[in-house]
Amino acid sequence: MEIPAYSPDLNPIENVWSLVKDKLHKHYPDLYHMRGDVNVVKKVIEDAITNCWQLLDRNLFDTLAGSMVDRIEEIIKTD
């Protein structure tokens, strides 16, 4: 079975990063236009991502982990 490098069906962290990205857009809309010292910008981005990660519902991780069997079964069925 060949699996593409970007496979949200088999890599639940892709779903999590999508939610983090959505929260970044919502809570830090100006982040994408930020300019200045590279180290300062990196720190602001790191802090924003950390904050958005902490905003995620902890049940999300259990749900994603629990869905892996179904995800794999669907991939096998469609292959």
C-alpha positions, 0 to 999 in steps of 0.5 A: 500500500502506497501512502502519500507523504501528506495523509491526514487520514493516517496522520492525525497530527495533520488534523490537529495542526489544521485546528491550530492554524484556524486558531492562529487566524482567529486569535492572531490575525496580524501575525502573518504580517509581522516584521522585525528582528527574526528572533523576536518574530520567531518567539512571538510565533512560538508563543502564539502556537503554544497558546493555540495548542493549549486552547485545544480541547484535550478530548480531541486527542483521545478522539483522534487516537480512537479513530485510527482503526476506522481510518486504517480500515477505510484506507485498506478498503479503498486501496 
